[in-house]
């Protein structure tokens, strides 16, 4: 059994080769993928067009559009629930402690300082490489432990620029 959260409403879904149900009610539909990520669904004499907009496999999250309405889905199975009960959260993903230069380049700007609290996606460093500006963003929430570069520094590939805590 899966627990599927659709726009903050939870459904219990059972799905195998012989039985499909949602919240204990049998569910049957004809589904045809007519283009990659686009589906035509026929259920209870009603027609739906569904499209997968975004997939985040590590978090088991999806964004889909059904007949022009957008839905956010997250899926959990019995193992996810068991890990949660044990206090283990795999959706947090691996912890990144260092931001390394992805390529040789010139540091144009450092946008953080030691001790600063950052959120996933915050801009950390602007690096010029191959005549292009690259904004390097935080891979996770955290605190900046140490900034190893300043504006004007030349960095080599895989050189540590910022440590996170």
BELURCOR-V819298 format. One record per residue. PSI is psi in degrees with one decimal (* if undefined). OMEGA is omega in whole degrees, 0 to 359 (* if undefined). Layout:
BEGIN
[[PSI:OMEGA] [PSI:OMEGA]]
END
This chain:
BEGIN
[[144.5:178] [149.1:171] [120.8:183] [122.3:178] [116.0:180] [111.7:183] [50.0:177] [14.3:174] [126.4:185] [138.0:176] [143.9:174] [119.1:185] [128.7:173] [132.5:184] [117.9:169] [-173.9:187] [-18.4:183] [-15.6:188] [132.0:174] [130.9:177] [155.0:174] [121.1:184] [40.9:176] [-6.6:180] [129.9:180] [141.5:181] [129.8:177] [133.5:180] [152.0:171] [124.0:184] [128.8:180] [123.2:174] [112.1:184] [-13.2:176] [158.8:183] [119.2:179] [4.7:180] [133.2:187] [148.4:169] [127.2:183] [132.0:176] [116.6:182] [127.0:182] [45.3:179] [22.0:175] [143.7:183] [137.3:180] [145.1:171] [123.2:181] [144.1:180] [134.3:175] [120.4:182] [-44.1:183] [142.2:176] [130.5:173] [86.4:187] [-38.9:183] [-31.2:181] [-3.6:183] [45.0:180] [147.6:182] [152.5:169] [125.3:180] [158.9:175] [126.2:178] [117.1:182] [47.7:177] [8.6:173] [133.6:184] [136.4:181] [137.5:173] [128.7:181] [143.2:168] [143.1:187] [135.8:175] [145.6:173] [-175.6:184] [-30.1:180] [-37.6:176] [-43.1:179] [-39.5:179] [-44.0:178] [-38.9:179] [-42.2:177] [-32.8:180] [-3.7:179] [17.8:179] [126.1:181] [98.4:180] [-20.7:182] [-16.2:178] [-22.5:179] [177.7:181] [143.1:181] [126.2:178] [123.7:182] [-17.1:182] [142.4:168] [118.3:181] [152.5:177] [124.8:181] [-14.6:181] [162.4:176] [146.0:180] [-172.2:181] [129.1:179] [113.8:179] [-31.6:181] [143.8:173] [121.5:189] [4.7:180] [167.4:176] [164.2:181] [135.1:177] [-6.0:182] [137.2:174] [132.8:181] [156.8:177] [156.1:177] [130.6:179] [-8.5:177] [141.6:177] [133.8:183] [-53.4:184] [142.8:171] [120.5:184] [128.9:175] [125.1:178] [133.6:180] [42.6:177] [23.0:177] [143.2:175] [128.5:179] [122.2:177] [114.2:180] [127.5:188] [156.7:180] [131.4:179] [-12.4:181] [171.8:174] [151.9:178] [-164.3:178] [137.2:178] [118.2:178] [-51.1:183] [132.6:174] [123.3:185] [-6.4:183] [158.8:174] [166.5:179] [131.1:179] [-13.2:179] [143.7:170] [133.5:181] [152.4:176] [161.4:178] [136.0:180] [9.3:175] [133.1:179] [124.8:179] [-37.1:182] [138.3:172] [141.2:177] [157.3:177] [*:*]]
END
